[in-house]
């Protein structure tokens, strides 16, 4: 199951309740959560994508964008604003997502071929300009379990991006630093002309997440 900004699970029931209360307090006190509520966005994650796009100018008017791990829809919401009436956004998540204007949503498990194929159908065979992925597995709190799961999702998203983007296209993905990251990073640099990492201000400081921005997909 894919989630955004997932809280880790505690070892015992009391610890879980305490951790949950602390997380809820942090969440409600979070300036980005408050700002998202005030500005009508579905999640605090929109500010991560906004900052990335301000720095790297990846998403522009008229582009075609795919958003993987989209629920509750923050990134799709802001991507639709960025591409405007002449652009298009296709979104996918294992979780349900309330409808958004000008966004086509495919619900399903992206690790399964059937969902992967339905995403391709929704794209209508048209090349993409940008693939976004904010996917993450449900975290167990055990790095030896969580990291391989996270890297598997990153690798699936990378495969789809390389196969579906038009030459010159871009890929923005969340990655957790750890085992498998360096090998993946070396591989992605083979396929894209420019690859940089970003740690947006809206990312929680303790999180190992970073965002890799790969642009200029090489032909062939």
FENZI-V490255 format. One record per pair of residues at least 12 apart in sequence whose C-alpha atoms are under 10 Angstrom apart, sorted by the first residue. I is the first residue (numbers start at 0). GAP is how many residues later the second one is. D is the distance in whole Angstrom. If there is no record, write none. Layout:
{{I | GAP | D} {I | GAP | D}}
//
This chain:
{{0 | 68 | 9} {0 | 92 | 9} {0 | 93 | 6} {0 | 94 | 8} {0 | 107 | 10} {0 | 108 | 7} {0 | 109 | 9} {0 | 110 | 10} {0 | 134 | 9} {0 | 135 | 8} {0 | 136 | 6} {0 | 137 | 6} {0 | 138 | 10} {1 | 66 | 9} {1 | 67 | 6} {1 | 68 | 9} {1 | 69 | 9} {1 | 91 | 7} {1 | 92 | 6} {1 | 93 | 7} {1 | 107 | 8} {1 | 108 | 9} {1 | 132 | 9} {1 | 133 | 6} {1 | 134 | 5} {1 | 135 | 5} {1 | 136 | 6} {1 | 137 | 10} {1 | 148 | 10} {1 | 151 | 9} {2 | 66 | 7} {2 | 67 | 9} {2 | 68 | 7} {2 | 69 | 9} {2 | 90 | 9} {2 | 91 | 9} {2 | 92 | 8} {2 | 131 | 8} {2 | 132 | 6} {2 | 133 | 6} {2 | 134 | 6} {2 | 135 | 6} {2 | 136 | 9} {3 | 39 | 9} {3 | 40 | 10} {3 | 41 | 8} {3 | 65 | 8} {3 | 66 | 9} {3 | 67 | 8} {3 | 68 | 8} {3 | 130 | 7} {3 | 131 | 7} {3 | 132 | 7} {3 | 133 | 9} {3 | 134 | 9} {4 | 22 | 10} {4 | 38 | 10} {4 | 39 | 9} {4 | 40 | 8} {4 | 129 | 9} {4 | 130 | 10} {4 | 131 | 9} {4 | 133 | 10} {4 | 198 | 9} {4 | 199 | 9} {4 | 202 | 9} {4 | 204 | 10} {5 | 17 | 10} {5 | 130 | 8} {5 | 131 | 9} {5 | 132 | 7} {5 | 133 | 7} {6 | 12 | 9} {6 | 13 | 8} {6 | 16 | 7} {6 | 17 | 10} {6 | 131 | 9} {6 | 132 | 7} {6 | 133 | 9} {6 | 134 | 9} {7 | 12 | 9} {7 | 15 | 9} {7 | 130 | 8} {7 | 131 | 6} {7 | 132 | 6} {7 | 133 | 5} {7 | 134 | 9} {8 | 129 | 9} {8 | 130 | 7} {8 | 131 | 6} {8 | 132 | 6} {8 | 133 | 9} {9 | 130 | 9} {9 | 131 | 8} {10 | 129 | 10} {10 | 130 | 9} {26 | 17 | 10} {29 | 14 | 9} {29 | 172 | 9} {29 | 174 | 10} {30 | 13 | 9} {30 | 171 | 9} {31 | 12 | 5} {31 | 13 | 8} {31 | 14 | 9} {31 | 15 | 7} {31 | 16 | 10} {31 | 169 | 10} {31 | 170 | 7} {31 | 171 | 10} {32 | 12 | 9} {32 | 14 | 10} {32 | 169 | 10} {34 | 12 | 9} {35 | 38 | 9} {39 | 34 | 10} {39 | 37 | 10} {40 | 31 | 10} {40 | 32 | 9} {40 | 33 | 6} {40 | 34 | 9} {40 | 36 | 7} {40 | 37 | 8} {41 | 29 | 9} {41 | 30 | 6} {41 | 31 | 6} {41 | 32 | 5} {41 | 33 | 9} {41 | 34 | 10} {41 | 35 | 8} {41 | 36 | 10} {42 | 28 | 9} {42 | 29 | 7} {42 | 30 | 7} {42 | 31 | 5} {42 | 32 | 8} {42 | 34 | 10} {43 | 30 | 8} {43 | 31 | 10} {43 | 158 | 7} {43 | 159 | 9} {44 | 27 | 10} {44 | 28 | 9} {44 | 29 | 6} {44 | 30 | 7} {44 | 33 | 10} {44 | 89 | 9} {44 | 155 | 10} {44 | 157 | 7} {44 | 158 | 8} {45 | 27 | 9} {45 | 28 | 5} {45 | 29 | 5} {45 | 30 | 9} {45 | 31 | 8} {45 | 32 | 6} {45 | 33 | 9} {45 | 156 | 9} {46 | 27 | 9} {46 | 28 | 9} {46 | 31 | 9} {46 | 153 | 8} {46 | 154 | 8} {46 | 155 | 6} {46 | 156 | 9} {47 | 27 | 9} {47 | 150 | 9} {47 | 151 | 8} {47 | 152 | 5} {47 | 153 | 7} {47 | 154 | 6} {47 | 155 | 7} {47 | 163 | 9} {48 | 25 | 9} {48 | 26 | 7} {48 | 29 | 8} {48 | 30 | 9} {48 | 83 | 9} {48 | 85 | 10} {48 | 123 | 9} {48 | 151 | 8} {48 | 153 | 9} {48 | 162 | 9} {49 | 25 | 9} {49 | 28 | 8} {49 | 29 | 9} {49 | 32 | 10} {49 | 150 | 9} {49 | 152 | 10} {50 | 147 | 9} {50 | 148 | 9} {50 | 149 | 6} {50 | 150 | 8} {50 | 151 | 9} {51 | 120 | 9} {51 | 145 | 10} {51 | 146 | 7} {51 | 147 | 9} {51 | 148 | 7} {51 | 149 | 10} {51 | 159 | 8} {51 | 160 | 10} {51 | 161 | 8} {52 | 26 | 10} {52 | 29 | 10} {52 | 119 | 10} {52 | 160 | 10} {54 | 143 | 9} {55 | 140 | 9} {55 | 142 | 10} {55 | 157 | 8} {55 | 158 | 10} {55 | 159 | 9} {57 | 24 | 10} {57 | 71 | 9} {57 | 72 | 8} {57 | 111 | 9} {57 | 112 | 7} {57 | 113 | 9} {57 | 114 | 9} {57 | 155 | 9} {57 | 156 | 9} {57 | 157 | 8} {58 | 20 | 7} {58 | 21 | 10} {58 | 22 | 10} {58 | 23 | 6} {58 | 24 | 7} {58 | 70 | 8} {58 | 71 | 7} {58 | 72 | 10} {58 | 111 | 9} {59 | 19 | 9} {59 | 20 | 10} {59 | 21 | 9} {59 | 22 | 6} {59 | 23 | 5} {59 | 24 | 8} {59 | 27 | 9} {59 | 69 | 9} {59 | 70 | 10} {60 | 18 | 10} {60 | 19 | 9} {60 | 20 | 9} {60 | 21 | 6} {60 | 22 | 4} {60 | 23 | 6} {60 | 24 | 8} {60 | 25 | 7} {60 | 26 | 6} {60 | 27 | 10} {61 | 18 | 10} {61 | 20 | 8} {61 | 21 | 5} {61 | 22 | 6} {61 | 23 | 7} {61 | 24 | 5} {61 | 25 | 4} {61 | 26 | 7} {61 | 67 | 10} {62 | 16 | 9} {62 | 17 | 10} {62 | 19 | 9} {62 | 20 | 5} {62 | 21 | 8} {62 | 22 | 10} {62 | 23 | 8} {62 | 24 | 5} {62 | 25 | 7} {62 | 26 | 8} {62 | 65 | 8} {62 | 66 | 6} {62 | 67 | 8} {63 | 15 | 10} {63 | 16 | 10} {63 | 19 | 7} {63 | 22 | 9} {63 | 23 | 6} {63 | 24 | 5} {63 | 25 | 6} {63 | 26 | 8} {63 | 59 | 9} {63 | 62 | 9} {63 | 63 | 8} {63 | 64 | 5} {63 | 65 | 5} {63 | 66 | 7} {63 | 67 | 9} {63 | 101 | 10} {63 | 105 | 10} {64 | 14 | 7} {64 | 15 | 9} {64 | 18 | 8} {64 | 22 | 8} {64 | 23 | 6} {64 | 24 | 5} {64 | 25 | 6} {64 | 26 | 8} {64 | 38 | 10} {64 | 58 | 9} {64 | 62 | 10} {64 | 63 | 6} {64 | 64 | 6} {64 | 65 | 5} {64 | 66 | 6} {64 | 67 | 7} {64 | 100 | 9} {64 | 105 | 10} {64 | 106 | 10} {65 | 13 | 9} {65 | 22 | 9} {65 | 23 | 6} {65 | 24 | 5} {65 | 25 | 6} {65 | 26 | 8} {65 | 37 | 10} {65 | 38 | 9} {65 | 39 | 10} {65 | 53 | 9} {65 | 56 | 10} {65 | 57 | 8} {65 | 62 | 7} {65 | 63 | 9} {65 | 64 | 6} {65 | 65 | 5} {65 | 66 | 6} {65 | 67 | 8} {65 | 95 | 9} {65 | 98 | 10} {65 | 99 | 10} {65 | 105 | 10} {66 | 12 | 9} {66 | 22 | 7} {66 | 23 | 6} {66 | 24 | 5} {66 | 25 | 6} {66 | 26 | 9} {66 | 36 | 10} {66 | 38 | 9} {66 | 63 | 9} {66 | 64 | 6} {66 | 65 | 5} {66 | 66 | 6} {66 | 67 | 8} {66 | 68 | 9} {66 | 90 | 10} {66 | 105 | 10} {66 | 106 | 10} {67 | 22 | 9} {67 | 23 | 6} {67 | 24 | 5} {67 | 25 | 6} {67 | 26 | 10} {67 | 38 | 10} {67 | 42 | 8} {67 | 51 | 10} {67 | 63 | 8} {67 | 64 | 6} {67 | 65 | 5} {67 | 66 | 7} {67 | 67 | 6} {67 | 85 | 10} {67 | 89 | 8} {67 | 105 | 9} {68 | 22 | 8} {68 | 23 | 6} {68 | 24 | 5} {68 | 25 | 7} {68 | 26 | 8} {68 | 38 | 10} {68 | 39 | 10} {68 | 40 | 10} {68 | 41 | 8} {68 | 63 | 9} {68 | 64 | 6} {68 | 65 | 6} {68 | 66 | 5} {68 | 67 | 8} {68 | 68 | 10} {68 | 84 | 10} {68 | 88 | 10} {69 | 20 | 9} {69 | 21 | 6} {69 | 22 | 6} {69 | 23 | 5} {69 | 24 | 9} {69 | 25 | 9} {69 | 26 | 9} {69 | 27 | 8} {69 | 35 | 9} {69 | 36 | 10} {69 | 37 | 10} {69 | 62 | 9} {69 | 63 | 8} {69 | 64 | 7} {69 | 65 | 8} {70 | 20 | 8} {70 | 21 | 8} {70 | 22 | 6} {70 | 23 | 8} {70 | 24 | 6} {70 | 25 | 7} {70 | 26 | 5} {70 | 27 | 8} {70 | 34 | 10} {70 | 36 | 10} {70 | 63 | 10} {70 | 64 | 10} {71 | 21 | 9} {71 | 23 | 8} {71 | 24 | 8} {71 | 25 | 6} {71 | 26 | 7} {71 | 27 | 10} {72 | 18 | 8} {72 | 19 | 9} {72 | 20 | 9} {72 | 23 | 10} {72 | 24 | 7} {72 | 25 | 8} {72 | 26 | 9} {72 | 27 | 8} {72 | 30 | 10} {72 | 32 | 10} {73 | 26 | 10} {74 | 16 | 9} {74 | 57 | 8} {74 | 58 | 9} {74 | 59 | 8} {75 | 13 | 7} {75 | 14 | 8} {75 | 15 | 7} {75 | 16 | 10} {75 | 24 | 8} {75 | 25 | 10} {75 | 26 | 10} {75 | 27 | 7} {75 | 28 | 10} {75 | 29 | 10} {75 | 56 | 9} {76 | 12 | 9} {76 | 14 | 10} {76 | 23 | 7} {76 | 24 | 8} {76 | 25 | 9} {76 | 26 | 8} {78 | 24 | 9} {78 | 51 | 10} {78 | 53 | 9} {79 | 20 | 9} {79 | 21 | 8} {79 | 22 | 7} {79 | 23 | 7} {80 | 20 | 10} {80 | 21 | 9} {83 | 18 | 9} {84 | 17 | 8} {86 | 15 | 9} {86 | 16 | 10} {87 | 14 | 7} {87 | 15 | 7} {87 | 16 | 8} {87 | 35 | 9} {87 | 40 | 10} {88 | 12 | 10} {88 | 13 | 7} {88 | 14 | 5} {88 | 15 | 6} {88 | 16 | 9} {88 | 33 | 10} {88 | 34 | 9} {88 | 39 | 10} {88 | 41 | 10} {88 | 42 | 10} {89 | 12 | 9} {89 | 13 | 6} {89 | 14 | 5} {89 | 15 | 6} {89 | 16 | 8} {89 | 29 | 8} {89 | 30 | 10} {89 | 32 | 7} {89 | 33 | 7} {89 | 38 | 10} {89 | 41 | 10} {90 | 12 | 7} {90 | 13 | 6} {90 | 14 | 5} {90 | 15 | 6} {90 | 16 | 8} {90 | 28 | 8} {90 | 31 | 9} {90 | 32 | 10} {90 | 40 | 10} {90 | 41 | 9} {90 | 42 | 10} {91 | 12 | 8} {91 | 13 | 6} {91 | 14 | 5} {91 | 15 | 6} {91 | 16 | 7} {91 | 17 | 9} {91 | 18 | 8} {91 | 23 | 9} {91 | 24 | 9} {91 | 26 | 10} {91 | 27 | 7} {91 | 41 | 10} {92 | 12 | 8} {92 | 13 | 7} {92 | 14 | 5} {92 | 15 | 6} {92 | 16 | 7} {92 | 17 | 7} {92 | 22 | 9} {92 | 42 | 9} {93 | 12 | 9} {93 | 13 | 5} {93 | 14 | 4} {93 | 15 | 5} {93 | 16 | 7} {93 | 17 | 10} {93 | 21 | 9} {94 | 12 | 7} {94 | 13 | 7} {94 | 14 | 8} {95 | 12 | 9} {103 | 15 | 10} {103 | 18 | 7} {103 | 19 | 9} {104 | 14 | 9} {104 | 17 | 8} {105 | 12 | 7} {105 | 13 | 6} {105 | 15 | 10} {105 | 16 | 8} {106 | 12 | 9} {109 | 25 | 10} {109 | 43 | 8} {109 | 46 | 8} {109 | 47 | 9} {110 | 41 | 9} {110 | 42 | 8} {110 | 45 | 7} {110 | 46 | 10} {115 | 40 | 10} {115 | 44 | 9} {118 | 41 | 10} {119 | 40 | 9} {119 | 44 | 8} {122 | 41 | 9} {124 | 39 | 9} {125 | 38 | 8} {125 | 39 | 9} {125 | 40 | 9} {126 | 36 | 9} {126 | 37 | 6} {126 | 38 | 5} {126 | 39 | 5} {126 | 40 | 9} {126 | 42 | 9} {127 | 33 | 8} {127 | 35 | 10} {127 | 36 | 6} {127 | 37 | 5} {127 | 38 | 6} {127 | 39 | 9} {127 | 40 | 10} {127 | 41 | 7} {127 | 42 | 9} {128 | 32 | 10} {128 | 35 | 9} {128 | 36 | 6} {128 | 37 | 6} {128 | 38 | 8} {128 | 39 | 8} {128 | 40 | 5} {128 | 41 | 6} {128 | 42 | 9} {128 | 86 | 10} {128 | 88 | 10} {129 | 31 | 8} {129 | 34 | 9} {129 | 35 | 7} {129 | 36 | 9} {129 | 38 | 10} {129 | 39 | 6} {129 | 40 | 5} {129 | 41 | 6} {129 | 42 | 8} {129 | 84 | 10} {129 | 85 | 9} {130 | 26 | 8} {130 | 27 | 9} {130 | 29 | 8} {130 | 30 | 6} {130 | 31 | 9} {130 | 33 | 9} {130 | 34 | 7} {130 | 38 | 8} {130 | 39 | 6} {130 | 40 | 5} {130 | 41 | 6} {130 | 42 | 8} {130 | 83 | 10} {131 | 25 | 8} {131 | 26 | 10} {131 | 29 | 9} {131 | 38 | 9} {131 | 39 | 6} {131 | 40 | 5} {131 | 41 | 6} {131 | 42 | 9} {131 | 81 | 9} {132 | 20 | 9} {132 | 21 | 8} {132 | 24 | 7} {132 | 25 | 9} {132 | 28 | 10} {132 | 38 | 8} {132 | 39 | 6} {132 | 40 | 5} {132 | 41 | 6} {132 | 42 | 9} {132 | 78 | 9} {132 | 79 | 10} {133 | 19 | 10} {133 | 20 | 9} {133 | 23 | 10} {133 | 38 | 8} {133 | 39 | 6} {133 | 40 | 5} {133 | 41 | 8} {133 | 77 | 9} {134 | 15 | 8} {134 | 18 | 7} {134 | 19 | 8} {134 | 22 | 9} {134 | 38 | 8} {134 | 39 | 7} {134 | 40 | 9} {135 | 13 | 8} {135 | 14 | 6} {135 | 15 | 9} {135 | 16 | 10} {135 | 17 | 7} {135 | 18 | 8} {135 | 38 | 8} {135 | 39 | 8} {135 | 40 | 9} {135 | 73 | 10} {136 | 12 | 6} {136 | 13 | 6} {136 | 14 | 10} {136 | 15 | 9} {136 | 16 | 8} {137 | 12 | 9} {142 | 35 | 9} {142 | 36 | 9} {143 | 34 | 10} {143 | 35 | 9} {145 | 30 | 9} {146 | 28 | 9} {146 | 29 | 7} {146 | 30 | 8} {146 | 31 | 7} {146 | 32 | 7} {146 | 33 | 8} {146 | 34 | 9} {147 | 28 | 10} {147 | 30 | 9} {147 | 31 | 7} {147 | 32 | 8} {147 | 33 | 10} {149 | 24 | 9} {149 | 25 | 7} {149 | 26 | 7} {149 | 27 | 10} {149 | 28 | 10} {149 | 30 | 10} {149 | 31 | 10} {150 | 23 | 10} {150 | 24 | 7} {150 | 25 | 8} {150 | 26 | 9} {150 | 27 | 9} {150 | 28 | 8} {150 | 29 | 7} {150 | 30 | 7} {150 | 33 | 8} {151 | 28 | 9} {152 | 20 | 10} {152 | 21 | 10} {152 | 22 | 9} {153 | 19 | 7} {153 | 20 | 8} {153 | 21 | 7} {153 | 22 | 9} {153 | 27 | 10} {153 | 30 | 9} {154 | 20 | 10} {154 | 29 | 8} {154 | 33 | 10} {156 | 14 | 9} {156 | 15 | 10} {156 | 16 | 8} {157 | 13 | 8} {157 | 14 | 9} {157 | 15 | 8} {157 | 26 | 9} {157 | 29 | 10} {157 | 30 | 8} {158 | 29 | 10} {160 | 56 | 9} {161 | 26 | 9} {161 | 29 | 8} {161 | 30 | 9} {161 | 55 | 7} {161 | 56 | 9} {161 | 57 | 10} {161 | 58 | 10} {162 | 57 | 10} {164 | 51 | 10} {164 | 52 | 7} {164 | 53 | 10} {164 | 54 | 10} {165 | 50 | 9} {165 | 51 | 7} {165 | 52 | 9} {165 | 53 | 8} {166 | 25 | 10} {166 | 48 | 10} {166 | 49 | 7} {166 | 50 | 5} {166 | 51 | 6} {166 | 52 | 5} {166 | 53 | 8} {167 | 24 | 8} {167 | 25 | 8} {167 | 46 | 10} {167 | 47 | 7} {167 | 48 | 4} {167 | 49 | 4} {167 | 50 | 6} {167 | 51 | 8} {168 | 23 | 9} {168 | 45 | 9} {168 | 46 | 6} {168 | 47 | 5} {168 | 48 | 5} {168 | 49 | 8} {168 | 50 | 10} {169 | 22 | 8} {169 | 23 | 10} {169 | 24 | 9} {169 | 25 | 10} {169 | 43 | 7} {169 | 44 | 6} {169 | 45 | 4} {169 | 46 | 6} {169 | 47 | 6} {170 | 17 | 10} {170 | 21 | 9} {170 | 24 | 9} {170 | 41 | 8} {170 | 42 | 6} {170 | 43 | 5} {170 | 44 | 6} {170 | 45 | 9} {170 | 46 | 9} {171 | 23 | 10} {171 | 24 | 10} {171 | 25 | 10} {171 | 26 | 10} {171 | 39 | 7} {171 | 40 | 6} {171 | 41 | 5} {171 | 42 | 6} {171 | 43 | 8} {172 | 24 | 10} {172 | 36 | 10} {172 | 37 | 8} {172 | 38 | 5} {172 | 39 | 5} {172 | 40 | 7} {172 | 41 | 9} {173 | 23 | 10} {173 | 24 | 9} {173 | 25 | 10} {173 | 35 | 6} {173 | 36 | 6} {173 | 37 | 5} {173 | 38 | 7} {173 | 39 | 9} {174 | 22 | 10} {174 | 33 | 8} {174 | 34 | 6} {174 | 35 | 6} {174 | 36 | 6} {174 | 37 | 7} {175 | 31 | 8} {175 | 32 | 5} {175 | 33 | 4} {175 | 34 | 6} {175 | 35 | 9} {176 | 30 | 10} {176 | 31 | 6} {176 | 32 | 7} {176 | 33 | 7} {177 | 30 | 8} {177 | 31 | 10} {184 | 12 | 10} {184 | 27 | 9} {187 | 24 | 10} {187 | 26 | 8} {187 | 29 | 10} {188 | 25 | 8} {188 | 26 | 10} {188 | 28 | 10} {189 | 27 | 9} {189 | 28 | 8} {190 | 23 | 9} {190 | 24 | 9} {190 | 25 | 8} {190 | 26 | 6} {190 | 27 | 6} {190 | 28 | 8} {190 | 29 | 9} {191 | 21 | 10} {191 | 22 | 6} {191 | 23 | 6} {191 | 24 | 5} {191 | 25 | 4} {191 | 26 | 6} {191 | 27 | 9} {192 | 21 | 8} {192 | 22 | 6} {192 | 23 | 5} {192 | 24 | 6} {192 | 25 | 7} {193 | 19 | 8} {193 | 20 | 6} {193 | 21 | 5} {193 | 22 | 6} {193 | 23 | 8} {193 | 24 | 10} {194 | 17 | 7} {194 | 18 | 6} {194 | 19 | 4} {194 | 20 | 6} {194 | 21 | 9} {195 | 15 | 8} {195 | 16 | 6} {195 | 17 | 5} {195 | 18 | 7} {195 | 19 | 9} {196 | 13 | 7} {196 | 14 | 6} {196 | 15 | 4} {196 | 16 | 6} {196 | 17 | 9} {197 | 12 | 6} {197 | 13 | 5} {197 | 14 | 6} {197 | 15 | 7} {198 | 12 | 6} {198 | 13 | 9}}
//
